[in-house]
Amino acid sequence: MSGWADERGGEGDGRIYVGNLPTDVREKDLEDLFYKYGRIREIELKNRHGLVPFAFVRFEDPRDAEDAIYGRNGYDYGQCRLRVEFPRTYG
């Protein structure tokens, strides 16, 4: 099977994708946005010059990841509307 597929079966790892971030976003900003949903294990920010930043946030408890998606997907953050979902894998 090829192409992008939802990693819904892999949501048990507590990882979410956060897209459409402002160019000046920092890891601390992401921590401030998501800490209320649960204990964060890891934040991986991808902020390459000239590209729209995105991040992966991993929660200790996978249920917290679901809550974060529900609470922050479509959230207006500055001039940006966040896209928060389970990550996709290529496979």
PyMOL commands that set and color helices and strands:
alter all, ss='L'
color gray80, all
select helices_A, chain A and resi 8-13+27-37+62-72
alter helices_A, ss='H'
color red, helices_A
select strands_A, chain A and resi 4-6+15-19+40-46+54-59+76-77+80-81+83-85+88-90
alter strands_A, ss='S'
color yellow, strands_A
deselect
rebuild
show_as cartoon
